[in-house]
Amino acid sequence: MTEIASLTRRSALLAIAGAIVARNAWATPDATRDWLASQAKGTSKEGKITLKAPEIAENGNAVPVTVSVESAMTEQSYVKALYVAADGNPNPGVITFEFTPASGKAEVQFRTRLAQTQKLVAVAEMNDGSLYMASREVKVTIGGCGG
Amino acid sequence: MSDDIKPRLRVPATAKKGEVVEVKTLITHPMENGQRKGPDGKIVPRLIVNSLKVTYNDKPVLNVKLEPAIAANPFLSFFVRVEESGTLKFTWTDDENQSWTAESKIEVA
């Protein structure tokens, strides 16, 4: 819950900053929240998710990310989906995983492109509909969007 | 161009019953993100692998939806619970609806 509140305040500040600097029509924390909300409805709590990414990525073209979600992964209790977004890329969406109990363990690794220093946000949707969220900032030295 | 798109897998050949095994996959694909400009100054149109579906003995295990923010030659690692011997099947699909499949057998000892 505190995360949501601070996100809102941060995005308000960013919106003001954006009006002055006139950023490109890129994703903002607001757009990121909207994208995540369009994937999974509800309020997310903190916890259950571990989001691993380098603190400083020299090359934004391929940043290794590991996300794991605590879950027994049984028919009764499993992670239904995992959504990952990045709030400073041209589009907020990064990747979506739809798990089944046959996945055995909700842990994934992938490599993402990051255009600039920004925050990665992961939201996990459990089979009972509850949502969990985690985020992590990655500093990017050379952006990975071509130009 | 589609000739050089090749899926690669790393899947254990054997597992114990009920074991959760790690699977690593990679498909060589440029993942044009639709943001980059080509030598002629025009934007290169988006062309990415947007989906990977994984099944074990034809039962769904995992669906992945990829966005342009995924790096070229998308690498994915994840887990599968193995209860019986069978075939793990992977299907990648790109924006032009081309698809590539790969299979790997797991023997339960």
gemmi code that builds the backbone of each chain (N, CA, C; Angstrom):
import gemmi

chains = {
    "A": [
        ("MET", (0.830, -1.204, 0.000), (0.000, 0.000, 0.000), (0.865, 1.255, 0.000)),
        ("THR", (1.922, 1.264, 0.839), (2.792, 2.437, 0.883), (3.439, 2.644, -0.476)),
        ("GLU", (3.712, 1.557, -1.130), (4.335, 1.626, -2.460), (3.444, 2.396, -3.410)),
        ("ILE", (2.156, 2.117, -3.395), (1.210, 2.787, -4.282), (1.224, 4.289, -4.003)),
        ("ALA", (1.185, 4.638, -2.685), (1.142, 6.041, -2.308), (2.388, 6.753, -2.813)),
        ("SER", (3.565, 6.123, -2.622), (4.794, 6.802, -3.012), (4.903, 6.868, -4.528)),
        ("LEU", (4.364, 5.864, -5.203), (4.361, 5.884, -6.668), (3.572, 7.086, -7.166)),
        ("THR", (2.433, 7.319, -6.530), (1.573, 8.417, -6.954), (2.291, 9.744, -6.757)),
        ("ARG", (2.945, 9.873, -5.608), (3.605, 11.134, -5.335), (4.749, 11.315, -6.330)),
        ("ARG", (5.485, 10.241, -6.561), (6.596, 10.337, -7.484), (6.110, 10.695, -8.882)),
        ("SER", (5.008, 10.072, -9.306), (4.560, 10.348, -10.659), (4.036, 11.772, -10.772)),
        ("ALA", (3.468, 12.298, -9.679), (3.017, 13.692, -9.702), (4.216, 14.612, -9.907)),
        ("LEU", (5.296, 14.320, -9.164), (6.508, 15.125, -9.306), (7.071, 15.013, -10.714)),
        ("LEU", (7.066, 13.784, -11.226), (7.612, 13.554, -12.561), (6.785, 14.276, -13.604)),
        ("ALA", (5.471, 14.316, -13.393), (4.593, 14.979, -14.348), (4.950, 16.456, -14.428)),
        ("ILE", (5.260, 17.042, -13.255), (5.650, 18.452, -13.233), (6.990, 18.623, -13.958)),
        ("ALA", (7.940, 17.738, -13.611), (9.249, 17.801, -14.243), (9.108, 17.625, -15.748)),
        ("GLY", (8.227, 16.690, -16.143), (8.021, 16.401, -17.555), (7.489, 17.615, -18.297)),
        ("ALA", (6.637, 18.376, -17.649), (6.066, 19.557, -18.280), (7.167, 20.576, -18.562)),
        ("ILE", (8.162, 20.630, -17.687), (9.243, 21.605, -17.873), (10.229, 21.104, -18.931)),
        ("VAL", (10.668, 19.861, -18.785), (11.713, 19.341, -19.669), (11.132, 18.855, -20.993)),
        ("ALA", (9.825, 18.617, -21.048), (9.169, 18.067, -22.232), (9.849, 16.781, -22.682)),
        ("ARG", (9.705, 15.763, -21.867), (10.278, 14.455, -22.212), (9.624, 13.903, -23.458)),
        ("ASN", (10.303, 12.963, -24.089), (9.716, 12.294, -25.255), (8.430, 11.614, -24.814)),
        ("ALA", (7.644, 11.182, -25.784), (6.390, 10.515, -25.453), (6.687, 9.096, -24.984)),
        ("TRP", (7.442, 8.989, -23.925), (7.851, 7.694, -23.412), (7.034, 7.307, -22.209)),
        ("ALA", (7.198, 6.081, -21.812), (6.468, 5.597, -20.649), (6.846, 6.420, -19.425)),
        ("THR", (5.913, 6.597, -18.561), (6.149, 7.279, -17.300), (5.683, 6.313, -16.221)),
        ("PRO", (5.999, 6.593, -14.967), (5.456, 5.730, -13.915), (3.938, 5.606, -14.005)),
        ("ASP", (3.260, 6.697, -14.460), (1.800, 6.636, -14.610), (1.385, 5.626, -15.664)),
        ("ALA", (2.038, 5.732, -16.847), (1.722, 4.812, -17.937), (2.023, 3.381, -17.527)),
        ("THR", (3.094, 3.220, -16.752), (3.470, 1.890, -16.286), (2.397, 1.332, -15.371)),
        ("ARG", (1.919, 2.199, -14.461), (0.871, 1.742, -13.548), (-0.397, 1.389, -14.320)),
        ("ASP", (-0.699, 2.218, -15.330), (-1.885, 1.930, -16.145), (-1.741, 0.593, -16.861)),
        ("TRP", (-0.531, 0.339, -17.409), (-0.310, -0.911, -18.136), (-0.479, -2.101, -17.197)),
        ("LEU", (0.128, -1.978, -16.008), (0.016, -3.078, -15.040), (-1.431, -3.263, -14.605)),
        ("ALA", (-2.155, -2.136, -14.430), (-3.549, -2.218, -14.011), (-4.404, -2.849, -15.106)),
        ("SER", (-4.011, -2.625, -16.369), (-4.789, -3.218, -17.451), (-4.560, -4.730, -17.527)),
        ("GLN", (-3.446, -5.210, -16.968), (-3.154, -6.643, -16.978), (-3.778, -7.340, -15.765)),
        ("ALA", (-3.641, -6.716, -14.609), (-4.110, -7.343, -13.373), (-4.867, -6.316, -12.552)),
        ("LYS", (-6.131, -6.610, -12.295), (-6.965, -5.651, -11.557), (-6.826, -5.880, -10.057)),
        ("GLY", (-6.794, -4.784, -9.320), (-6.769, -4.895, -7.875), (-5.602, -4.136, -7.272)),
        ("THR", (-5.525, -4.196, -5.955), (-4.457, -3.512, -5.245), (-3.389, -4.526, -4.897)),
        ("SER", (-2.148, -4.169, -5.159), (-1.101, -5.135, -4.866), (-0.422, -4.825, -3.551)),
        ("LYS", (-0.018, -5.931, -2.885), (0.706, -5.816, -1.629), (2.181, -5.998, -1.908)),
        ("GLU", (3.000, -5.635, -0.926), (4.428, -5.894, -1.050), (4.705, -7.326, -0.630)),
        ("GLY", (5.821, -7.851, -1.088), (6.257, -9.152, -0.606), (6.130, -10.241, -1.634)),
        ("LYS", (6.585, -11.430, -1.264), (6.525, -12.656, -2.062), (7.404, -12.633, -3.303)),
        ("ILE", (7.675, -11.456, -3.859), (8.448, -11.412, -5.101), (9.887, -10.995, -4.809)),
        ("THR", (10.824, -11.691, -5.428), (12.211, -11.265, -5.410), (12.574, -10.873, -6.828)),
        ("LEU", (13.006, -9.635, -7.001), (13.344, -9.111, -8.317), (14.833, -8.817, -8.304)),
        ("LYS", (15.574, -9.583, -9.107), (17.033, -9.400, -9.139), (17.437, -8.797, -10.469)),
        ("ALA", (18.190, -7.722, -10.402), (18.730, -7.096, -11.613), (19.976, -6.344, -11.179)),
        ("PRO", (20.912, -6.125, -12.096), (22.119, -5.402, -11.673), (21.772, -3.973, -11.253)),
        ("GLU", (22.512, -3.457, -10.277), (22.263, -2.088, -9.833), (22.647, -1.113, -10.936)),
        ("ILE", (23.785, -1.397, -11.573), (24.235, -0.567, -12.688), (24.413, -1.465, -13.903)),
        ("ALA", (23.711, -1.137, -14.981), (23.856, -1.898, -16.217), (24.637, -1.032, -17.194)),
        ("GLU", (25.829, -1.512, -17.581), (26.621, -0.709, -18.500), (25.956, -0.637, -19.853)),
        ("ASN", (25.392, -1.759, -20.274), (24.787, -1.830, -21.591), (23.303, -2.129, -21.449)),
        ("GLY", (22.482, -1.167, -21.835), (21.046, -1.337, -21.685), (20.428, -2.292, -22.691)),
        ("ASN", (21.253, -2.811, -23.619), (20.712, -3.693, -24.662), (20.306, -5.060, -24.150)),
        ("ALA", (20.935, -5.528, -23.106), (20.612, -6.855, -22.587), (20.920, -6.866, -21.100)),
        ("VAL", (19.928, -6.552, -20.310), (20.099, -6.506, -18.862), (19.478, -7.774, -18.271)),
        ("PRO", (20.291, -8.615, -17.642), (19.735, -9.857, -17.090), (18.848, -9.581, -15.874)),
        ("VAL", (17.681, -10.202, -15.863), (16.727, -10.015, -14.765), (16.259, -11.397, -14.298)),
        ("THR", (16.178, -11.589, -13.002), (15.617, -12.809, -12.430), (14.467, -12.416, -11.521)),
        ("VAL", (13.325, -13.058, -11.708), (12.186, -12.785, -10.840), (11.719, -14.115, -10.268)),
        ("SER", (11.550, -14.169, -8.960), (10.966, -15.372, -8.380), (9.846, -14.979, -7.436)),
        ("VAL", (8.831, -15.832, -7.403), (7.662, -15.579, -6.574), (7.499, -16.767, -5.644)),
        ("GLU", (7.346, -16.488, -4.353), (7.134, -17.549, -3.373), (5.772, -18.172, -3.584)),
        ("SER", (5.751, -19.470, -3.830), (4.476, -20.156, -3.979), (4.728, -21.658, -3.982)),
        ("ALA", (3.764, -22.409, -3.454), (3.899, -23.858, -3.440), (3.698, -24.438, -4.840)),
        ("MET", (3.051, -23.683, -5.731), (2.748, -24.122, -7.092), (2.012, -25.459, -7.101)),
        ("THR", (0.940, -25.545, -6.305), (0.071, -26.709, -6.330), (-1.255, -26.289, -6.968)),
        ("GLU", (-2.132, -27.254, -7.200), (-3.436, -26.940, -7.784), (-4.197, -25.943, -6.908)),
        ("GLN", (-3.963, -26.017, -5.576), (-4.703, -25.160, -4.646), (-4.123, -23.753, -4.617)),
        ("SER", (-2.830, -23.653, -4.751), (-2.182, -22.350, -4.603), (-1.029, -22.227, -5.580)),
        ("TYR", (-1.193, -21.384, -6.568), (-0.098, -21.169, -7.509), (-0.118, -19.744, -8.055)),
        ("VAL", (0.983, -19.387, -8.680), (1.081, -18.074, -9.297), (0.472, -18.195, -10.687)),
        ("LYS", (-0.553, -17.400, -10.946), (-1.227, -17.480, -12.235), (-0.445, -16.710, -13.294)),
        ("ALA", (-0.001, -15.540, -12.931), (0.695, -14.728, -13.926), (1.694, -13.804, -13.258)),
        ("LEU", (2.683, -13.447, -14.034), (3.702, -12.498, -13.579), (3.891, -11.464, -14.679)),
        ("TYR", (3.733, -10.201, -14.306), (3.868, -9.109, -15.278), (5.078, -8.272, -14.905)),
        ("VAL", (5.902, -7.967, -15.891), (7.061, -7.122, -15.623), (6.982, -5.894, -16.516)),
        ("ALA", (7.196, -4.728, -15.913), (7.146, -3.474, -16.660), (8.382, -2.652, -16.337)),
        ("ALA", (8.699, -1.702, -17.227), (9.824, -0.800, -17.022), (9.295, 0.616, -17.245)),
        ("ASP", (9.577, 1.534, -16.306), (8.868, 2.816, -16.377), (9.605, 3.897, -17.171)),
        ("GLY", (10.710, 3.562, -17.840), (11.398, 4.599, -18.613), (11.685, 4.182, -20.037)),
        ("ASN", (11.001, 3.161, -20.519), (11.154, 2.686, -21.896), (10.069, 3.317, -22.767)),
        ("PRO", (10.193, 3.220, -24.100), (9.125, 3.768, -24.950), (7.763, 3.150, -24.646)),
        ("ASN", (7.745, 1.883, -24.302), (6.502, 1.228, -23.880), (6.750, 0.570, -22.530)),
        ("PRO", (5.763, 0.629, -21.640), (6.024, 0.106, -20.303), (6.148, -1.422, -20.221)),
        ("GLY", (5.445, -2.155, -21.091), (5.439, -3.612, -20.974), (6.793, -4.227, -21.280)),
        ("VAL", (7.182, -5.234, -20.524), (8.425, -5.957, -20.787), (8.129, -7.409, -21.129)),
        ("ILE", (7.420, -8.090, -20.233), (7.160, -9.510, -20.461), (6.060, -9.989, -19.522)),
        ("THR", (5.316, -10.985, -19.967), (4.255, -11.583, -19.160), (4.447, -13.094, -19.147)),
        ("PHE", (4.387, -13.697, -17.985), (4.456, -15.155, -17.860), (3.122, -15.649, -17.315)),
        ("GLU", (2.555, -16.657, -17.960), (1.354, -17.300, -17.414), (1.748, -18.695, -16.972)),
        ("PHE", (1.742, -18.900, -15.654), (2.181, -20.174, -15.103), (1.015, -21.138, -14.940)),
        ("THR", (1.365, -22.402, -14.740), (0.404, -23.425, -14.339), (1.040, -24.167, -13.161)),
        ("PRO", (0.277, -24.971, -12.439), (0.915, -25.740, -11.363), (2.062, -26.611, -11.892)),
        ("ALA", (2.016, -27.002, -13.174), (3.078, -27.831, -13.760), (4.394, -27.081, -13.881)),
        ("SER", (4.366, -25.774, -13.641), (5.624, -25.029, -13.697), (6.526, -25.402, -12.520)),
        ("GLY", (5.911, -25.833, -11.426), (6.704, -26.338, -10.306), (7.313, -25.254, -9.437)),
        ("LYS", (7.769, -24.198, -10.061), (8.459, -23.138, -9.333), (8.291, -21.872, -10.149)),
        ("ALA", (7.867, -20.787, -9.508), (7.645, -19.540, -10.253), (8.918, -18.709, -10.216)),
        ("GLU", (9.887, -19.144, -10.995), (11.128, -18.382, -11.084), (11.546, -18.312, -12.542)),
        ("VAL", (11.832, -17.111, -13.014), (12.169, -16.942, -14.424), (13.375, -16.025, -14.568)),
        ("GLN", (14.055, -16.207, -15.680), (15.161, -15.322, -16.042), (14.963, -14.870, -17.460)),
        ("PHE", (15.275, -13.615, -17.744), (15.218, -13.124, -19.116), (16.168, -11.943, -19.234)),
        ("ARG", (16.317, -11.420, -20.437), (17.183, -10.255, -20.642), (16.356, -9.151, -21.260)),
        ("THR", (16.428, -7.982, -20.671), (15.589, -6.889, -21.148), (16.429, -5.757, -21.727)),
        ("ARG", (15.752, -4.904, -22.491), (16.369, -3.689, -23.008), (15.893, -2.528, -22.151)),
        ("LEU", (16.817, -1.709, -21.705), (16.428, -0.532, -20.937), (16.998, 0.699, -21.634)),
        ("ALA", (16.126, 1.667, -21.917), (16.527, 2.840, -22.682), (17.305, 3.827, -21.827)),
        ("GLN", (17.070, 3.833, -20.534), (17.703, 4.793, -19.624), (17.572, 4.259, -18.206)),
        ("THR", (18.152, 4.985, -17.279), (18.007, 4.608, -15.875), (16.530, 4.644, -15.509)),
        ("GLN", (16.048, 3.584, -14.916), (14.617, 3.512, -14.635), (14.312, 2.400, -13.643)),
        ("LYS", (13.027, 2.269, -13.350), (12.597, 1.296, -12.365), (11.909, 0.123, -13.059)),
        ("LEU", (12.297, -1.081, -12.652), (11.591, -2.282, -13.097), (10.529, -2.601, -12.058)),
        ("VAL", (9.344, -2.946, -12.526), (8.256, -3.272, -11.611), (7.723, -4.648, -11.976)),
        ("ALA", (7.563, -5.516, -10.989), (6.978, -6.833, -11.227), (5.715, -6.980, -10.401)),
        ("VAL", (4.669, -7.502, -11.015), (3.422, -7.773, -10.301), (3.076, -9.244, -10.515)),
        ("ALA", (2.817, -9.951, -9.427), (2.429, -11.352, -9.515), (0.961, -11.488, -9.162)),
        ("GLU", (0.241, -12.261, -9.973), (-1.173, -12.515, -9.715), (-1.318, -13.965, -9.277)),
        ("MET", (-1.837, -14.168, -8.077), (-2.025, -15.520, -7.553), (-3.347, -16.092, -8.062)),
        ("ASN", (-3.508, -17.411, -7.925), (-4.737, -18.018, -8.439), (-5.970, -17.586, -7.648)),
        ("ASP", (-5.771, -17.078, -6.401), (-6.924, -16.579, -5.647), (-7.204, -15.104, -5.949)),
        ("GLY", (-6.448, -14.515, -6.877), (-6.713, -13.144, -7.299), (-5.895, -12.092, -6.564)),
        ("SER", (-5.152, -12.502, -5.522), (-4.364, -11.500, -4.805), (-3.140, -11.113, -5.634)),
        ("LEU", (-2.689, -9.875, -5.438), (-1.579, -9.338, -6.232), (-0.424, -8.941, -5.319)),
        ("TYR", (0.778, -9.189, -5.794), (1.974, -8.770, -5.068), (2.856, -7.980, -6.018)),
        ("MET", (3.609, -7.051, -5.448), (4.408, -6.174, -6.299), (5.807, -6.005, -5.727)),
        ("ALA", (6.770, -5.838, -6.619), (8.135, -5.505, -6.207), (8.721, -4.612, -7.274)),
        ("SER", (9.670, -3.764, -6.892), (10.297, -2.925, -7.906), (11.765, -2.742, -7.575)),
        ("ARG", (12.507, -2.350, -8.575), (13.949, -2.181, -8.403), (14.472, -1.207, -9.445)),
        ("GLU", (15.322, -0.285, -8.987), (15.865, 0.678, -9.949), (17.153, 0.133, -10.560)),
        ("VAL", (17.302, 0.329, -11.865), (18.527, -0.069, -12.561), (19.101, 1.186, -13.215)),
        ("LYS", (20.370, 1.463, -12.911), (21.035, 2.597, -13.560), (21.631, 2.118, -14.874)),
        ("VAL", (21.361, 2.852, -15.939), (21.815, 2.416, -17.258), (22.839, 3.424, -17.791)),
        ("THR", (23.994, 2.915, -18.206), (25.049, 3.797, -18.720), (24.820, 4.087, -20.198)),
        ("ILE", (24.591, 3.021, -20.992), (24.314, 3.204, -22.416), (22.952, 2.610, -22.711)),
        ("GLY", (22.033, 3.430, -23.181), (20.658, 2.979, -23.402), (20.572, 1.942, -24.502)),
        ("GLY", (19.512, 1.154, -24.469), (19.399, 0.031, -25.393), (18.216, 0.137, -26.330)),
        ("CYS", (18.022, 1.273, -26.982), (16.871, 1.336, -27.878), (17.261, 1.691, -29.298)),
        ("GLY", (18.555, 1.713, -29.589), (18.992, 2.124, -30.917), (18.624, 3.581, -31.097)),
        ("GLY", (19.017, 4.225, -32.132), (18.604, 5.616, -32.273), (19.122, 6.141, -33.590)),
    ],
    "B": [
        ("MET", (15.739, -14.695, -44.306), (16.174, -14.303, -42.994), (15.711, -15.323, -41.964)),
        ("SER", (14.554, -15.867, -42.232), (14.037, -16.814, -41.244), (14.910, -18.069, -41.174)),
        ("ASP", (15.840, -18.209, -42.136), (16.709, -19.385, -42.133), (17.649, -19.396, -40.938)),
        ("ASP", (18.075, -18.196, -40.530), (19.035, -18.197, -39.433), (18.364, -18.082, -38.073)),
        ("ILE", (17.056, -18.241, -38.017), (16.382, -18.231, -36.724), (16.328, -19.659, -36.200)),
        ("LYS", (17.037, -19.866, -35.092), (17.176, -21.225, -34.604), (16.913, -21.278, -33.109)),
        ("PRO", (15.994, -22.147, -32.674), (15.806, -22.284, -31.237), (16.885, -23.166, -30.614)),
        ("ARG", (17.275, -22.846, -29.417), (18.230, -23.685, -28.695), (17.657, -24.002, -27.331)),
        ("LEU", (17.913, -25.220, -26.868), (17.342, -25.663, -25.602), (18.416, -26.215, -24.700)),
        ("ARG", (18.231, -26.049, -23.409), (19.011, -26.816, -22.451), (18.025, -27.400, -21.452)),
        ("VAL", (17.784, -28.708, -21.617), (16.802, -29.408, -20.790), (17.475, -30.671, -20.273)),
        ("PRO", (17.367, -30.981, -19.000), (17.965, -32.237, -18.524), (17.293, -33.441, -19.184)),
        ("ALA", (18.084, -34.481, -19.486), (17.551, -35.657, -20.171), (16.820, -36.584, -19.211)),
        ("THR", (17.212, -36.542, -17.939), (16.552, -37.406, -16.962), (16.157, -36.575, -15.739)),
        ("ALA", (15.169, -37.089, -15.020), (14.731, -36.417, -13.797), (14.115, -37.452, -12.884)),
        ("LYS", (14.060, -37.129, -11.593), (13.335, -37.993, -10.661), (11.858, -37.612, -10.725)),
        ("LYS", (11.000, -38.540, -10.339), (9.570, -38.241, -10.342), (9.279, -37.087, -9.376)),
        ("GLY", (8.554, -36.096, -9.866), (8.196, -34.957, -9.022), (9.261, -33.883, -8.955)),
        ("GLU", (10.384, -34.114, -9.628), (11.470, -33.130, -9.584), (11.106, -31.878, -10.384)),
        ("VAL", (11.548, -30.744, -9.870), (11.348, -29.484, -10.594), (12.666, -29.159, -11.296)),
        ("VAL", (12.667, -29.206, -12.617), (13.917, -29.034, -13.360), (13.959, -27.659, -14.021)),
        ("GLU", (15.179, -27.157, -14.177), (15.355, -25.860, -14.825), (15.515, -26.058, -16.326)),
        ("VAL", (14.847, -25.212, -17.083), (14.884, -25.263, -18.540), (15.399, -23.923, -19.043)),
        ("LYS", (16.347, -23.972, -19.974), (16.843, -22.723, -20.556), (16.593, -22.755, -22.054)),
        ("THR", (16.101, -21.653, -22.577), (15.824, -21.598, -24.008), (16.374, -20.295, -24.586)),
        ("LEU", (16.712, -20.379, -25.851), (17.157, -19.178, -26.559), (16.735, -19.341, -28.007)),
        ("ILE", (16.265, -18.266, -28.601), (16.001, -18.324, -30.031), (16.729, -17.148, -30.668)),
        ("THR", (17.484, -17.443, -31.732), (18.239, -16.368, -32.381), (17.252, -15.564, -33.206)),
        ("HIS", (17.040, -14.326, -32.816), (16.072, -13.483, -33.500), (16.457, -12.032, -33.229)),
        ("PRO", (16.441, -11.173, -34.254), (16.899, -9.794, -34.020), (15.995, -8.975, -33.100)),
        ("MET", (14.717, -9.354, -32.955), (13.782, -8.609, -32.101), (13.792, -7.113, -32.454)),
        ("GLU", (13.475, -6.795, -33.693), (13.385, -5.380, -34.102), (12.303, -4.713, -33.270)),
        ("ASN", (12.697, -3.682, -32.513), (11.735, -3.148, -31.551), (10.842, -2.037, -32.117)),
        ("GLY", (11.045, -1.670, -33.398), (10.192, -0.641, -33.983), (10.555, 0.771, -33.552)),
        ("GLN", (11.727, 0.920, -32.918), (12.159, 2.248, -32.459), (13.408, 2.695, -33.221)),
        ("ARG", (14.113, 1.711, -33.784), (15.440, 1.954, -34.349), (15.315, 2.498, -35.760)),
        ("LYS", (16.239, 3.388, -36.125), (16.262, 3.888, -37.493), (17.304, 3.119, -38.292)),
        ("GLY", (16.956, 2.775, -39.530), (17.894, 2.074, -40.399), (18.841, 3.060, -41.057)),
        ("PRO", (19.753, 2.568, -41.926), (20.722, 3.441, -42.582), (20.044, 4.540, -43.414)),
        ("ASP", (18.827, 4.277, -43.906), (18.128, 5.273, -44.722), (17.382, 6.304, -43.865)),
        ("GLY", (17.545, 6.247, -42.566), (16.903, 7.223, -41.688), (15.455, 6.906, -41.375)),
        ("LYS", (14.952, 5.834, -41.967), (13.555, 5.461, -41.687), (13.506, 4.469, -40.530)),
        ("ILE", (12.396, 4.507, -39.826), (12.235, 3.581, -38.705), (12.089, 2.152, -39.237)),
        ("VAL", (12.867, 1.251, -38.685), (12.759, -0.160, -39.065), (11.499, -0.722, -38.406)),
        ("PRO", (10.580, -1.309, -39.184), (9.323, -1.753, -38.571), (9.531, -2.841, -37.513)),
        ("ARG", (8.622, -2.847, -36.562), (8.707, -3.809, -35.463), (8.559, -5.237, -35.980)),
        ("LEU", (9.440, -6.113, -35.533), (9.308, -7.536, -35.834), (9.959, -8.309, -34.697)),
        ("ILE", (9.140, -8.778, -33.798), (9.677, -9.494, -32.637), (8.997, -10.844, -32.481)),
        ("VAL", (9.666, -11.716, -31.769), (9.022, -12.942, -31.309), (8.129, -12.517, -30.152)),
        ("ASN", (6.811, -12.686, -30.283), (5.932, -12.152, -29.243), (5.358, -13.213, -28.315)),
        ("SER", (5.630, -14.490, -28.619), (5.043, -15.495, -27.744), (5.873, -16.775, -27.697)),
        ("LEU", (5.925, -17.376, -26.523), (6.501, -18.713, -26.369), (5.504, -19.530, -25.559)),
        ("LYS", (5.139, -20.686, -26.119), (4.242, -21.580, -25.404), (4.995, -22.874, -25.104)),
        ("VAL", (4.871, -23.334, -23.880), (5.566, -24.550, -23.475), (4.538, -25.564, -22.994)),
        ("THR", (4.613, -26.784, -23.525), (3.722, -27.842, -23.063), (4.552, -29.069, -22.701)),
        ("TYR", (4.027, -29.891, -21.789), (4.656, -31.163, -21.448), (3.619, -32.263, -21.667)),
        ("ASN", (3.922, -33.185, -22.556), (2.942, -34.198, -22.962), (1.621, -33.535, -23.352)),
        ("ASP", (1.728, -32.447, -24.106), (0.601, -31.670, -24.625), (-0.218, -30.941, -23.563)),
        ("LYS", (0.237, -30.980, -22.314), (-0.450, -30.190, -21.278), (0.293, -28.873, -21.096)),
        ("PRO", (-0.442, -27.738, -20.978), (0.246, -26.457, -20.875), (1.093, -26.340, -19.603)),
        ("VAL", (2.275, -25.792, -19.761), (3.162, -25.556, -18.628), (3.316, -24.068, -18.391)),
        ("LEU", (3.600, -23.352, -19.485), (3.909, -21.927, -19.352), (3.622, -21.229, -20.677)),
        ("ASN", (3.024, -20.044, -20.586), (2.881, -19.171, -21.750), (3.633, -17.884, -21.452)),
        ("VAL", (4.404, -17.430, -22.400), (5.138, -16.182, -22.210), (4.756, -15.223, -23.321)),
        ("LYS", (4.466, -13.973, -22.924), (4.188, -12.938, -23.908), (5.352, -11.962, -23.873)),
        ("LEU", (6.045, -11.840, -24.987), (7.222, -10.974, -25.026), (6.865, -9.631, -25.654)),
        ("GLU", (7.485, -8.583, -25.167), (7.274, -7.233, -25.684), (8.574, -6.761, -26.331)),
        ("PRO", (8.525, -5.607, -27.041), (9.766, -5.124, -27.676), (10.892, -4.853, -26.690)),
        ("ALA", (10.590, -4.753, -25.401), (11.631, -4.490, -24.408), (12.474, -5.718, -24.090)),
        ("ILE", (12.236, -6.829, -24.799), (13.064, -8.017, -24.581), (14.242, -7.965, -25.550)),
        ("ALA", (15.424, -8.282, -25.014), (16.662, -8.166, -25.788), (16.661, -9.102, -26.998)),
        ("ALA", (17.476, -8.768, -27.989), (17.648, -9.622, -29.162), (18.075, -11.020, -28.722)),
        ("ASN", (17.776, -12.013, -29.542), (18.044, -13.416, -29.220), (17.464, -13.768, -27.847)),
        ("PRO", (16.145, -13.656, -27.727), (15.535, -13.777, -26.396), (15.877, -15.084, -25.688)),
        ("PHE", (16.462, -14.906, -24.516), (16.835, -16.010, -23.639), (15.805, -16.074, -22.523)),
        ("LEU", (15.318, -17.268, -22.237), (14.372, -17.431, -21.140), (14.750, -18.662, -20.343)),
        ("SER", (14.682, -18.539, -19.046), (14.894, -19.703, -18.202), (13.729, -19.795, -17.228)),
        ("PHE", (13.281, -21.028, -16.992), (12.132, -21.233, -16.116), (12.159, -22.670, -15.615)),
        ("PHE", (11.114, -23.091, -14.902), (11.113, -24.421, -14.291), (9.901, -25.241, -14.737)),
        ("VAL", (10.071, -26.545, -14.691), (8.984, -27.466, -15.036), (8.990, -28.593, -14.008)),
        ("ARG", (7.798, -28.954, -13.511), (7.710, -30.106, -12.611), (7.463, -31.352, -13.448)),
        ("VAL", (8.314, -32.367, -13.259), (8.243, -33.580, -14.071), (7.679, -34.717, -13.229)),
        ("GLU", (6.506, -35.231, -13.610), (5.886, -36.340, -12.880), (6.016, -37.649, -13.628)),
        ("GLU", (6.248, -37.574, -14.944), (6.325, -38.788, -15.759), (7.225, -38.490, -16.957)),
        ("SER", (7.717, -39.545, -17.601), (8.523, -39.348, -18.800), (7.655, -38.681, -19.866)),
        ("GLY", (8.292, -37.875, -20.685), (7.494, -37.227, -21.712), (8.303, -36.268, -22.551)),
        ("THR", (7.567, -35.484, -23.330), (8.193, -34.563, -24.265), (7.807, -33.140, -23.915)),
        ("LEU", (8.822, -32.336, -23.764), (8.630, -30.908, -23.526), (8.667, -30.232, -24.884)),
        ("LYS", (7.611, -29.481, -25.190), (7.517, -28.881, -26.511), (7.441, -27.367, -26.402)),
        ("PHE", (8.183, -26.698, -27.261), (8.270, -25.237, -27.238), (7.813, -24.701, -28.585)),
        ("THR", (6.987, -23.664, -28.580), (6.580, -23.005, -29.823), (6.748, -21.499, -29.682)),
        ("TRP", (7.595, -20.942, -30.529), (7.779, -19.488, -30.580), (6.993, -18.952, -31.770)),
        ("THR", (6.385, -17.786, -31.628), (5.665, -17.166, -32.740), (6.094, -15.708, -32.845)),
        ("ASP", (6.266, -15.213, -34.080), (6.654, -13.814, -34.217), (5.513, -12.975, -34.781)),
        ("ASP", (5.785, -11.667, -34.962), (4.757, -10.717, -35.398), (4.176, -11.072, -36.761)),
        ("GLU", (4.939, -11.782, -37.598), (4.429, -12.168, -38.917), (3.777, -13.544, -38.879)),
        ("ASN", (3.534, -14.024, -37.655), (2.883, -15.312, -37.459), (3.702, -16.509, -37.908)),
        ("GLN", (4.995, -16.302, -38.099), (5.880, -17.440, -38.349), (6.104, -18.123, -37.015)),
        ("SER", (6.240, -19.440, -37.045), (6.525, -20.077, -35.771), (7.632, -21.112, -35.904)),
        ("TRP", (8.280, -21.353, -34.798), (9.371, -22.317, -34.717), (9.082, -23.217, -33.529)),
        ("THR", (9.339, -24.498, -33.706), (9.103, -25.402, -32.584), (10.374, -26.179, -32.259)),
        ("ALA", (10.447, -26.637, -31.028), (11.547, -27.477, -30.602), (11.001, -28.415, -29.540)),
        ("GLU", (11.615, -29.600, -29.452), (11.157, -30.601, -28.484), (12.344, -31.180, -27.739)),
        ("SER", (12.073, -31.615, -26.534), (13.115, -32.286, -25.778), (12.457, -33.338, -24.895)),
        ("LYS", (13.057, -34.533, -24.879), (12.473, -35.625, -24.097), (13.097, -35.672, -22.709)),
        ("ILE", (12.262, -35.937, -21.718), (12.754, -36.114, -20.356), (12.347, -37.516, -19.899)),
        ("GLU", (13.336, -38.261, -19.417), (13.103, -39.626, -18.961), (13.039, -39.622, -17.435)),
        ("VAL", (11.962, -40.159, -16.883), (11.883, -40.267, -15.431), (12.497, -41.587, -14.999)),
        ("ALA", (13.538, -41.502, -14.207), (14.279, -42.705, -13.810), (13.522, -43.455, -12.711)),
    ],
}
model = gemmi.Model(1)
for chain_id, residues in chains.items():
    chain = gemmi.Chain(chain_id)
    for i, (resn, *xyz) in enumerate(residues, 1):
        res = gemmi.Residue()
        res.name, res.seqid = resn, gemmi.SeqId(i, " ")
        for name, pos in zip(("N", "CA", "C"), xyz):
            atom = gemmi.Atom()
            atom.name, atom.element = name, gemmi.Element(name[0])
            atom.pos, atom.b_iso = gemmi.Position(*pos), 0.0
            res.add_atom(atom)
        chain.add_residue(res)
    model.add_chain(chain)
structure = gemmi.Structure()
structure.add_model(model)
structure.setup_entities()
